[in-house]
Every structure is written in structure tokens, then in C-alpha cells.
């Protein structure tokens, strides 16, 4: 199985990065091929809202890392997406990336009904925030990230196989053995 890990955290040694590394190691140990993308390292222009891609199934902007990332998503059997919580939502760079790739994630019928272009593929979502547990969920902090990513993935045809939400990262900046085990378990579910 080809697994693509999309890490939207700008922190190389943060908890999202740590969880992505654990998941990547577990996937390799299970015999899967793994590629990892750091969204903060990508160079791409934001969507200009011209709607060209909706009729031509190709972005009108020059080819950049957004197009290359879409090609990697198309080649993947499963994806793991991790994003820290920014104002109750996903990281802005990750949102910009998905905005640029919409034409390759979902299509439309002639009546404008969305059609997922990645049916049968699986996904795992990971999110962290400084708001302590369980308030990170009650106040829609990590839950906001998960909600947004589930929406994108659902309309793209992905089946979400698991979610990890870690709150309280300011006072608890490390992963517990239980959280590490959960990362490994979710990869084995794929």
C-alpha cells in the first residue's frame, strides 16, 4: 500500500511531526511504501478563484508544489493528515493547498453535485492544540480541525478510518506511551 503523510505543522519537532514520524515508521514496518510531505516546505501560489479548474480539470496557474502534491495524493492508497489547530480550524497553508487541488479531489455532475475522485481510499486525521482536554473538543478546537478535514475528505471520496485529537499541548508537550500506541494502531487499521 502507498501511504502519503501530509504534515501541516510548521514545527519540525512538534507533536504533530512526532506523531507523523511514528506513523511513518509503523507503516514502513508493516511493509507499506511511505512518502511524507511537509506543507510548510512547499512552494505554491494560492487559488485565485477563477474557476478555470472546474471546467478544464486543470489549474490555470503554473505547475508548482500544489500540483505535485495532488499527483502524490492520486498515487496514494491512503493518506494521513496532521494539522495543528489555528483558531478552531486547520492550518492556513493546508487550507490553501486543498483550495488549489479541489479539481483533483472532487468533480461535479452536470447539476453541480459533488463526485469524490478518491473513492475507496482511506485516511487518518491528527490534530493538536494548546487548549486542555476535554475543552479542546467541547470548544471546537481540535474538533474544528477534524470537522474541516472530514468535510474535505468526505467530498473527495476518502473513508476516515481514525482520528487522534490531543489537547493541552502547552502543559503536556510530549506524547504518552498510550498516544504513541494509538498512532501505531491507526496505521495498522489502514
N, C-alpha and C positions, 0 to 999 in steps of 0.2 A: 504494500500500500504506500502511496505517496502522500506524505503529510506536510502541509505548509504551515509554519508557525509565523504568525503576524504579531510582532511585539510593538505596541504603540507607546510604550513607556520611553521617555527620553532619558531615564536613569538607567545606566548600564549595570549598576549594582543594586537596583531597587528590587522590591518584592515581585513585581510582575516579571522582570528579567530573570529572577531566580526561579520562579515557577515555570517560565518558558524553557529555561535550561533543563530543569528536572524532567519536564515532559518530553523534550527533545531526546535526552539521554534514554529515557524509558522506551520511547518509540524506536530508537536505534537498537536497543537491547531486544526488542520484540521482533526485529528483522525488517522494520519499515525504512523506507527512504525518507529522509527529513531535509527540508530546506527551511531556513529561518530568515525572516525579513525584519529589519528594524526600521519602522516607519520614519523615525527622525533622521535616518541616513539617506532617505530617498530624496531625489530632486524631481519635482513635478510642479506644474502650474495648476492653480485651482480652476475648477469648472467656471466657464464664462456664461453659462445658462443659455446658449444659443439654440439648443435642442437639435443640432445637426446630427448628433449620435443616434437620436431616436428614429430618424428616417434612413440614415445611412449605415447604422450599426458600426460606426467608427467615429472616434473623436476627431474634430477638425484641428485640434492643437497639434503641434509637432510631437512625434513619439518621444516619450520620456519614461521615467520610472513607474508612472501610473499604468501605462500600457504594458510594461514588462511585468508588473505585479499581477495584472489581470491575466496575462498569459500563464503565470505560475499558478494562479487560482484555478484556471481552466484545466491545467495538467494535474492538479491535486485531487486525491480521493477524499481527503478530509482536511479541515483547517482548524487551527487553534488560534483564537484571537484574544489578546490580552490588552486591556486599556485601563489606565488609572482613571479615577473619577475627577472630572473637571466640572464644577457647578452642576452636579447631578446628571452629567452626561458623559459621553465618550470624549476622548482626546480630540482636539480640533484637527490635528494633522490626519488622524484616521478618518474623521468625517470627510475632510477634503478629498482623501484618497478614494473613499467609496463614492462620493459625488462624481468624480472623474470616471469611475468604472461602471456606472449604472447600466450602460448599454450592454455590457458583457456579463452583467449579473442577472438582469431580468429583461424580458421582452414584453411585448403587448399584443393582444389580439387586435383585430381591426376596430373593435369597440373600446379599446383602451384598457382592457382587463389585463392585469399583470400575469406574465408567464415566467416561472422560475427556470433559469437556464442551467441550474446545477442540481437537478433532481437526483436523488439517490446518494448525494454526498452528505458527509457528517461534519459536525462542528462542535467545538468546546469553547466556552466563553469564560474568561478570567477577568476579575476586576478587583481593585483595591481602593481604599480611601482612608483618610485620617479620622473620619467620624467613627466613634466607637460602636462596636456591635452591642446590641441589635439596632441601634439608631441608624446605622448605615443603610439598613434595609427599610425601617419604618419611615425614614425621612427621604427615601428615594435617592440615595446617593449611589452606592454600588448597584442598587436595583434599577436606577435610571440608566446606567451604562448597559446593564443586561437587557433591559427593555428595548433600548435603541438598537443594540446589536441583534437581538432576536428578530426585530422588525425587518432589518436589512436581510438577515439570513433567511427568514421565512419566505419573503417575496422573491428571494434568489433561488429557492428550492432546497436549501440545506435543512437537515434534521439536526437540531441541537441535542446532543447526547449527554451533556452535562454542563454545570456551571459552578464556578468557585467564586465566592464573594468574601473578601477579607476586609473587615473594618478595623479601625483603631490602630492604624499603622504608625501613628506618631508615637504612641506609648509602647507599641509592640512591633518593632521594626524587623523582626525575624520570623521565619516560618517554623511552626511546631512540627514535630515528627508526624502528627496526625495530618497536618496540611500537606506535608510532603507526600505522605501515603495517598492522600486524596488525588494529588496531581498524577501520581503513577497509575492509580486505579482508573481515572478517566481516560488515560491513553489506552489502557488495556480494553476499555469499553468500545473503542473505535474499531 
